[in-house]
Amino acid sequence: MSIANYGGFHVDWTPHGAGIGGDEGTPVTREYQTALLQLVRSSDQKVAKDFLRWICSKEIYDQWFTSQQGFSVGSTKAWENHPLWQIDPVMLPFHTAVRSGRFAGYAGPSRRPAAEAISKYILVDMYAKAVQGMAPADAVKWAHGELVKIYA
């Protein structure tokens, strides 16, 4: 665990802990999923595939990865030893985050309902409702109802 002082704020960056069911992983960003889905569904598959080859080439990806200063993790284990992780030791705990990254819907398929459930912040809102005074059982019941609407 690393702690640093940024502008008077103490920042503590650590990976998500494993729960009683083990390490469920860290969700991959919604923006990344959306970009990939748009390319997969492109009417011009050749251009989409050429773009993916270009953006994922080591030379180009390295420029993007470095520009993120550790706030985006590498897409494979190969990026765990990138020199970037030595620049700011506060970010070092994230160098292995790719090992537990998961797309929305994991362990099932990454489909529209999974992305919709995340984009509507249903689980976040469930916790917020409980914190704001709703009975926890009622907050869970509300979230269940919202998820049933999406997955029905």
Residue pairs with C-beta under 8 A, 6 or more apart in sequence:
1 12
1 14
1 93
2 12
2 13
2 14
2 89
2 90
2 91
2 92
2 93
3 10
3 11
3 12
3 90
4 10
4 11
4 88
4 89
4 90
5 11
11 90
13 90
13 91
13 93
13 94
14 93
15 26
15 93
15 94
15 96
15 97
15 100
16 23
16 24
16 25
16 26
16 100
18 24
23 100
24 100
24 102
24 106
25 100
25 101
25 102
25 106
26 97
26 100
26 101
26 102
27 101
27 102
27 103
27 104
27 118
28 101
28 102
28 103
28 104
30 104
30 115
30 118
30 119
33 103
33 104
33 110
33 115
34 115
39 48
39 51
39 52
40 48
42 48
54 60
55 61
55 64
56 75
61 75
62 82
65 72
65 74
65 79
65 82
65 84
66 82
66 84
69 84
69 87
69 88
69 91
70 84
70 85
70 87
70 88
70 91
70 94
71 91
73 79
73 94
73 95
73 97
73 98
73 101
74 80
74 82
74 95
74 98
75 98
76 98
77 98
77 99
79 95
79 98
80 95
80 96
80 98
81 95
82 95
84 91
85 91
85 92
85 94
85 95
86 92
103 110
103 114
104 110
104 114
104 115
104 117
104 118
105 111
105 113
105 114
105 115
108 114
113 150
113 151
116 150
117 123
117 146
117 147
117 150
117 151
120 146
120 150
122 143
122 146
122 147
122 150
123 143
125 143
126 139
126 140
126 142
126 143
127 139
129 138
129 139
129 142
130 136
130 139
134 142
